[in-house]
Amino acid sequence: MKKVILKDGRELVLRPAEESDAEQLIAYMNLVGGESDFLTYGKDGCRISAEGERQFLRNQTKKSSSLFLVGFIGEELVCSANLAGESKKRIAHNCELGITVKKKYWGLGAASALLAELIRFAKENETLQVIHLDVYANNERAIHLYRKCGFQVAGRLKKYFQVGGQYYDDLVMDLYLS
Ligand SMILES: CC(C)(COP(=O)(O)OP(=O)(O)OC[C@H]1O[C@@H](n2cnc3c(N)ncnc32)[C@H](O)[C@@H]1OP(=O)(O)O)[C@@H](O)C(=O)NCCC(=O)NCCS
């Protein structure tokens, strides 16, 4: 568990997600999906069942190169970030990162705190060498954040995302750990 003081003075508590977070996480994903056009799903677009989410969390917990963090202010789930290590041997040194913060808490440093924890975890992990992520090329806030943490653009996939009939490019960004 890690406690962080946000820019507005509130305390954010970060900890690994547990199976008992499943229902709250599904509600959280269905909310944040509608708060921006920068995810692969929109409002109420998370269709996983509570049991499916529990199974996912169980599997994540078992993998030594994966870490799913949740952040709470008091009882409220306000942010989450997932680092998912690859299973296949020849790509096992890679992991994929995803991150979200509830909109009313944007700009307070929550994502920076989550990223710092995940990067620390990845650097301490014996297997991991590269963190990958995908970001909408017009998501300036997220790109700023990733660059600040040392990520660099590795490539661009044109028209990768489609939202409401409009296409957006995908920036593939990497952080090389050593
Ligand atoms: C992207 C996201 C995770 C950032 O979370 P956050 O808690 O607001 O991030 P932080 O407060 O830690 O940092 C935001 C940084 O972006 C900067 N920023 C804010 N608006 C910006 C903009 N329009 N352009 C560039 N930088 C911007 C802030 O100044 C801050 O940088 P700093 O620490 O150097 O001052 C959050 O906005 C979010 O969940 N967005 C919707 C989902 C999403 O886009 N997820 C990422 C998918 S790849």
The ligand as a Gaussian input file, in Angstrom:
#p B3LYP/6-31G(d) Opt

LIG

0 1
 C       -4.629000      10.723000     -19.044000
 C       -5.005000      10.615000     -17.565000
 C       -4.753000       9.198000     -17.080000
 C       -4.126000      11.606000     -16.777000
 O       -4.475000      11.507000     -15.413000
 P       -4.175000      12.722000     -14.380000
 O       -4.315000      12.178000     -13.001000
 O       -4.970000      13.893000     -14.764000
 O       -2.629000      12.998000     -14.675000
 P       -1.615000      13.865000     -13.788000
 O       -2.399000      14.872000     -13.020000
 O       -0.726000      12.950000     -13.021000
 O       -0.729000      14.529000     -14.914000
 C       -1.310000      15.229000     -15.968000
 C       -0.225000      15.989000     -16.688000
 O       -0.733000      16.441000     -17.930000
 C       -0.568000      17.860000     -18.018000
 N       -1.662000      18.314000     -18.866000
 C       -2.932000      18.591000     -18.516000
 N       -3.626000      18.950000     -19.610000
 C       -2.789000      18.876000     -20.652000
 C       -2.898000      19.131000     -22.046000
 N       -4.060000      19.510000     -22.598000
 N       -1.812000      18.945000     -22.838000
 C       -0.627000      18.547000     -22.314000
 N       -0.460000      18.306000     -20.987000
 C       -1.526000      18.473000     -20.183000
 C       -0.582000      18.331000     -16.590000
 O        0.012000      19.601000     -16.439000
 C        0.229000      17.224000     -15.920000
 O        1.588000      17.369000     -16.204000
 P        2.656000      17.832000     -15.087000
 O        2.652000      16.770000     -14.035000
 O        3.948000      17.909000     -15.853000
 O        2.167000      19.176000     -14.582000
 C       -6.486000      11.015000     -17.318000
 O       -6.706000      12.276000     -17.891000
 C       -7.485000      10.037000     -17.903000
 O       -7.871000       9.061000     -17.264000
 N       -7.936000      10.307000     -19.154000
 C       -8.953000       9.462000     -19.797000
 C       -8.434000       8.076000     -20.097000
 C       -7.096000       8.142000     -20.787000
 O       -6.845000       8.962000     -21.637000
 N       -6.242000       7.176000     -20.408000
 C       -4.977000       7.009000     -21.047000
 C       -5.172000       6.072000     -22.178000
 S       -3.655000       5.809000     -23.049000

